[in-house]
């Protein structure tokens, strides 16, 4: 009896899907947000088993006028003032959710915004949630990726090293590009946006 063949993953998904490093712990995030942010490029973010390789992030420091924590603690941003290694989820423009990873020591109120993923796990589920087929458009923006992964306010204040989150350390050192952040008016020129050079999955191309 002939063996059944498992369909191969699309060419643009297969290379990244096979590289999963060890799981990151909360200790990983207990460092400068500017050190954590670039090291997240190439890591794999899964939520409920669905997700992909992080290809774009932005860093927000508590001294940064664009950070939600800049004006002090509120019920909305309280998790940013807590210990590192937790998810900070907020509604952007009253439309979509954004997920951030809290960094630095408790009280620092600094975080990394996850802007884009290269889909590698649960792609069919992402397509269903997004109503789209092209993998390049599934997670190419902070609101798109939360919709694709099913992340909502229910994930706010959850630890990043326990289910439903799973963040796998990258296994190779990627070529990282930096540039100004997107969609903000304050401190817009800060070069605190990091991305995987040449990735087709980022939300917006980086300046050359």
Secondary structure, DSSP 8 states (H G I E B T S, - for coil): ----------HHHHHHHT----B--GGGGSS-HHHHHHHHTT-EEEETTEEEEEEEEEEE-TT-TTSTTTT---TTTGGGGS-SSBEEEEEETTTEEEEEEEESSTT--EEEEEEEEEEEESHHHHHHHHT---GGGTSSSHHHHHHHHT--GGGTT-BTTSTTEEEE--SS---EEEE--SS-STTTT---EEEETT-SSSSS----
